[in-house]
Amino acid sequence: MHAASLKTGVLTLASLMSLGLLMVFAASVGDVALPFSRTLMAIANGMGVGDYPLPALEQGIIWQYRMSRALMAACSGAGLALCGVILQALLRNPLAEPYLLGISAGASTGAVLVMLLGVGGGMLSVSGGAFLGACSAFLLIMLLARGVGRDTGRIILAGIAGTQLFNALTAWIVSTSANAEQSRSVMFWLLGSLSSVRWPDALLAAGLIGPTFLLLLGFARRLDTLALGEEIAATLGTRITLLRVVLLGITAAITAVLVSMIGAVGFVGLVIPHAARFLVGPHHLKLLPAAALIGAQFMVLADVLSRILIAHQVLPIGVVTALVGAPAFAVILYRNKGRSS
């Protein structure tokens, strides 16, 4: 037991260190290529632990723009991966994730309503609108699914239908209420964009994901019992309805905040939990940290790719996650075909 705990601790520390190095690498990549050493100097200056003489422009590019962007990418990747783990456990369906269940699409619609139409009369923030949209979308999808049966496969189908509905609503709002420039910027943002992220956004995301991750660890054993079936979980003392309400609320809140900041990014919550499950197994006390770390690393790499695939142009990060995530998910399905048969 002690050896296993030591091995887990070493792997966790190594993963955290690799994530940190990856974020530093991300901060050194861009149109203005900067040496790794100067990037470290700029980060040390920004954290207040160094006083290296760097040009103000160079310091600003690395610390104010790229490092905040890297932190946001890591937080959003971890958050979306955690949402995927929770939804797959609650619905007992390997295809469950915020994007497929319509939560991301509903959050996008709520955010666009506030951004373009001013819904809420200034009393509602973009994040607040996204949260209400996410909750509305999920409630609608649960009602649709309840009308056609309790099978989780039908819930996924209802989620796909809801996703199309809310995407159509968002497109209609943008096309009828925004000028050409607004339409271009909003549609780019809806595909996933970290371009407008700055330190207040990144710190807000970190302040949300960190405590939420610790909170979710407290539900790990209950999620394990839920995997055995609802009847067995109830026999073991799990209050299933309360558990679902709390965890679905947490999932909606994470999705809403992230969508309001970076737009709707798909495949992270779908693919990363499977990759983490393959590496550490199904027990959620290990699965949740593994998914968060892998999701963070994946999103930081996706952000780097979005900036270097096409010279002097930044791709929406949602495009990169789809290009990488779709083939990866196909591989996961192929490798697990024997287990499901």
N, C-alpha and C positions, 0 to 999 in steps of 0.2 A: 504493500500500500504506500509506504514511504517513497519507494523508488518510482512508483507511478506518479505520485504527486510531484516529485522533484522533476520528472520528465515533462509533466504538464507545465510546471512553472518555467522551465527552461525554454520550452517551445513558445509559451506566451511572451516571455521577455524577448526572444528572438524575433517574433512576429511584430511586436511593438517597435523594436529597433529598426526592422526592415521598413515598417510604415514610415517612421521618422525620416530615414534616408531617402525613401521614395518621395516624400513631400519636399525635401530639400532639392532633390533632382528635378521635381516638377517646377520649383521656383527658379531653377537655372535655365529652363527651356523656354524658347519663344523666338520671336523675330529678332530680338536682341539677345544673342547667345552670350551667356556669362559663365566664367569659370566656376567650378564647384566651390573652390576656396573663397572666392569673393562673395558667393551666395551665402556661405556660412558666416562671413564677416557681417554682411547686411542683416542677417537674421539675429546674430548676437547683438548688433546695435539696436535693432527693433525691440528685442526682449530686455534691453537695458543691462546686459551683462558684458557689453563690450563697447569700445569707443574707437572703432577703426575709421581711418580717414577715407571715406568713399564719396564720390560725386553724389550730389543730392538727387539727380535724376536716376542714377543707378540704384541708390538706396530706396527710392520711392517705387521703382519698378518691382524690385524683389520683395520688399516688405509690404508695401501698401496694396499692391495688385496681385502679384503671383502667390505670395505666402498665404494671404487671406483666402485666395481662390483654392489653394491646395487644402487648407483646413476645411473649407466648405465642402469640397469634393469628398474628403474623408468622412466628414460627419453625415453627409447625405447618403453616401454608400453604406455606411454602417446602419443608419436609420432605416433605409429601404430594405436592407437585408433582414434586419430584425422584424420588420413588418411582415416580410414574406414568411419567416419562420413561424410567427404567431398565427397568421392566417392559415397556413398549411396545417398547423396543429389543431386549431379550433374547428376548421371545416373538414379535417381529415382528407384533404385532397391535395395532391402534389402540384396542381396547376394554380392554386390560390396565390394571389399576390395583389397589391393595391391597384396596379395598372389593369389587370384582367378583370378585377371585380368592379371596376368603374369608379373606385374611390378617387384615383388620380384625376380622371376625367371630370368628376363632379367638383373636385377642388379647383380645377382649372376654370370651370364655368363660374364658380363663386368668386374667384379672384378677378376674372375678366369683368364680371358685373360691377365690382367695386371700382376697378381701374378705369373702365370706359364709360359706364353709366352712372357712376357715383352712388350706387345703391347703399343705403344706410345714412345718407345725408352727412357724410363726414364723421359719423359716430362709429363706423365700422372700418377696421383696417383691412388691408389686402389679406393678411393672414386670417383674420376673423371671417372674411367672406369665403376664403378657401376652406376653412374648417366647417362652416355651415353647408357649403356645397358638398364636401366630402361626406358629412353625416346624412345629408338629404339623399345623395346618390346611394349610399349603402342601405338606408331604410327602404328606398324604392326597390332596390335589387332584392332585398330580403322579402318584401311583399310579393314581388314577381315570382320569386322562387317558391314561396309558401303556396302560391296559387297553383303551381304545377307540381308540387310534391317536395319532400324534404331531402331528396337525393342530392348529395353535394355536387354531382356532375351537372345537375340542373341549375344549381346556384352559379356555377361557372358560366353556363350558357346565358343565364339571366344577366350576369355581370358583363358579358360581351355585348349583349343587347343594350344594356345601360350605358356602356362605354361609347357605343356608336351614337346613342341618343344625346348624351352630354357633349360629345365632340361636335355633333351637328349644331347643338344650341350655341356652343362657343364660337363656331365658325360663322353662324348667322349673326351673332352679336358683333363680332369683329367686322364682318363685311358690311353691316348696316350702320354701325355707330362710330367707326374709326376712319380717319383719312388714310392715304396711301402709306405715309411714313409710320403712323401708328400701327396699321395692319401688318406691315413688314416686321416691326420690332416685336409686336405681340406674338405673331406666329412663330418667329424665331425663338422667342422665350418659351412658348408652349412646347417646342421640340426639345427643350432642355438647354439652358444657357447659364454659364457661370460668369459671363462678361461683366455684369453689373454688381457682382458680389464684392463687398468691402468688409472691413473688420467688424462693424456692428452686426452684420448678417451672420458672419462666420461664428462670432462669439455667442450669438443667440442660438444658433444651431448646436454648438457645442454644449451650451448650458441646458438645452433640451435633451439631447441624445445621451449625455453622460448620466444624469440622474435617472432617466427613463430606463437605460440599460441596467442599472443596479436594481431598479424596481422590478423589471422583468425577470431578473435572476431569482427573485423571491417567488415567482410563479413556476419555476422550472419543474419542480416535482409534480405539481398539479397538471402541468401540460403532459408530463410523462404518463400519468394515470389516465388522462383523456385519450391517449393513443391506444389504450386497451379497450376502449369502448365506453359509451356514455353510461351504461348500466353499471359496469364495473367501477368506473370513476365515482359515480354517485354512491355506490356501496362503500367505497373507501373514504367517503366524507367530502368529496369535492362538490361544491355548490355550483353546478354547471352553468345555470342561467346567469348568476352573478359574475362568474368567471368570464363568460362571454361578453357581458355588458362592459365590464372593466377593461378587458383586453382590446375589444373592438373600439372602445373610446380612445384608448391610448394609440392604437393603430391609426385611427382617423386623425388624431391630433398631430402625430408625427408626419403623416402624409400631407396634411393641410399646410403645415409650416414649411415643409420642404418644397412643395409645389408652388407656394406663394413666393419663394425665393429663387428657385431654379427651373420651374416648369415641371411638366410631367415627363419623367424618365422611366422607361419600361425595361423589363428583363432583369434588372438588378435583384428585385425581390423574388423573382422566379428562379433564376439560375443559381445565385449564390447559396441559398439554403441547401440545395442539392449537392453542391460542391463541398460545403462544410459537413454535411451529413456523411458524405463519402469518406471524408478524412477523419472525423472524430466519432462517428456513430450517431444514433438517434437521441441519446440522452441530452435533454435541454440544458443541463448545467454546463456541459461542454459545447453543445451546439450553438447556443446563443453567443458566447464570446468568439467562437470560431467564425460564425457568420458575420459578426460585426467587423472583425479584423479583415477578413477576406473581402467583404463588401467595401470597406474603406480603401483597401489597396487597389481593388478593381476600378473604383471611380477615379482615384488619382491617376491611374494609368490611362483610363479613358479620357480624362481631361488633357493629359499630355498628348495623346494621339489626336485629339480634336484640334490641337494647335499646330501639329507638324505634318499631318497627312497631306494638306494642301498648302503650298507656300503662300505666306502673307494673307491667309484666310483662316478663320476659325469656324469649324463645323459645330452644329448643335450637338451637345454631348449625348442627347437621346439617340441621335443617328449612330454614334459610335457604339453605344451600349447595345443597340439592336444588331448592328453588324457583327459584333463580337458575341453577343448573348444568344442569338438565334442558332448559329452553328454549335455553340457550346451546349445549348439545351438539347439539340439533336443528338449530340454525342452522349449526353447523360441518359436520354431516353433509350438509346441503343444499348448502352452498358447495363441498364437496369431492366431490359426486356425479359430476361429470364426470371427476375424476382417477382414480377407482376403476373407472370403466366401461371 
